């Protein structure tokens, strides 16, 4: 067994599916049969046997099996595999689905059919499971090595043991992942909260991107999504761990070690919302341009230990999005207020942002207030930046924020002139 997480997910689904199928037959559902001629000599009558059509019986119940709790984890585990095409072709599929989710669901159907081949009682045995799994793994893992990475996340708490995010990535409570290195499982943030682990598993083929580079990119994208999701200032721990092919865990540096300022608690009823949000952000995050640059500055601001340092990062991000003419125009405060404040509060918000712009000059001159006094002001400004980035990435705002803000300001001016 080379992929323990895949085996665990498929075994859990096979066990739950066996109970469901056995219960269906006990309630009177009949497994269809076909009559097969076995042959014989010319002088003897033909021999026939009845062969159960287990695959057809399972196909009729796919909608029921798809509602089992273990179904989605099994699909996600299979979708993370890179060799499903070979398995599906070996199982007789002529046209392999193009989408990873569809390929994984088709592979899971074939896997279940192989386990209960010509079975009518649907009793799951270790031999049947082992045979079907070994067949699948030998095809999907050809020339590949399973690489795992775990990285502690500070400022996040889960009520469930694990949230699968897809493509081999999940969030799991440290106390629920017994295979993680002891140092990762014992880690706690400064508030004493149990740490959540980002767990990443994938099969690397020869010539693929270096494992640590692949992990760093995926984890940074996850962190960006979590920081846009909540204001807790979520951070990665300094150290993550990796192993390949079941070898011992090895530590490697992953982050600068910033401190989380709060805790984002994800209750069970919000897991789907978080999963959908992170998926959307990952798909829509640009790799270049003003928005990508502003996101980078937003990330830097979250890593800064001092509010005075974060202030410049946030202002630079906002200027890239809303003040392309340059800071000398003084248009940033009004444009941010137009997008982030209700009409009755725009004047007050404009004044606060102008005050923060002036404070930046004080920071440069070395005469700014203490960081403790700056912190709530910078947090408020960071919240406005976060809201703008979220709305653009989620499609609620046009990416040309300057044009949107100027249009709103022009409409407000026209309304004021009409009132007068």
Helices and strands as residue ranges (DSSP letters): H 4-26, E 33-39, E 47-52, H 54-59, H 62-65, H 69-79, H 84-90, H 100-115, H 126-140, E 144-154, E 156-158, E 162-166, E 169-173, G 174-176, H 182-186, E 196-205, H 211-229, E 235-244, E 250-253, E 264-266, G 268-270, H 271-284, H 290-303, H 307-322, G 327-329, H 332-340, G 343-345, H 346-365, H 371-393, H 401-419
